[in-house]
């Protein structure tokens, strides 16, 4: 009964506001992408299997639209959401530091292996990824608070983010958090405090670096093993040998069906076919650990174009912000932070999760309604 009433409620909201879908470009873009996924599924390797993923995929678009409507109608209190994220992020980071220093977190979860800390996520090992993905929304909402020392606040939590992802042992999350830090720190003007903040950052970076050198496990996991796997036997490898093999298999799949691919989530099935072997060996996992290569293999060149167009838009927005925005205000900074957050989470040259994974998709799509809301609210058409 509760589910039925909820569906009827959401259906009424959609029916009363459906006209907005055709006035906002991103919604039309997402709808086209959804129907294209259905086409790929129908003509893919295993249509029924792919359709089980793509048919309900429209829930993400509905989610974006509903959150956007709730923001417009002020049903979602940004003030409350900010404090929820503040307490959540603070709790996760404090719990991680407890686990790192004492071997167990507050619920008794221990580290995984020699150096992997999952905190509240235990052995799922996605804490760093989770923090990196929700952090841009948290920072954007912090700008709505208009604190007197807001720059200090943002800088402090950015440094906490970088430090936390380092401790988790998640190399990709650490790299993306550093990328997020440098883009935001470089582009957002801090007026007279700029030099002072740079000095603080250099000092803190030095302290963190010294701690890493003194902690052999951290150093080996985050740096030594990464360099060894990438530059082993005087040959350059893309991340690791396993990653490189998955990428080669993805390219073989693309060449086999270049336009529309083999169907969403088909990688795990067709990787068992001999024609996609790498070095005469089967290379199989649920996905190739890169969303661009995954779309290339499973949805073809046309599917990849959707993602590339979105990424180009993000780059253009970042460049325009720096070149055209002479007078920065909170609204522009909010928009910029969300753009950068999405840019970092869609960065093509880093290992990623499964594009069609529910958790991965929801975290990415959760940024979109806020991005659309602030863009339309403050008319950032240029």
Secondary structure, 3 states (H helix, E strand, C coil): CHHHHHHHHHHHHHHHHHHHHHCCHHHHHHHHHHHHHHHHHHCCCCHHHHHHHHHHHHHHHHHHHHHHHHHHCCCCCHHHHHHHHHHHHHHHHHHHHHHHHHCECCCCCECCCCCCCCHHHHHHCCHHHHHHHHHHHHHHHHHCCCCCCHHHHHHHHHHHHHHHHHHHCCHHHHHHHHHHHHHHHHHCCCHHHHHHHHHHHHHHHHHHHHHHHHCHHHHHHHHHHHHHHHCHHHCCCCCCHHHHHHHHHHHHHHHHCCCCCCCCCCHHHHCCCHHHCECCECCCCCCCCCHHHHHHHHHHHHHHHHHHHHHHHHHHHHHHHHHHCCCCCHHHHHHHHHHHHHHHHCCCCCCCCCCCCHHHHHHHHHHHHHHHHHHHHCCCCC
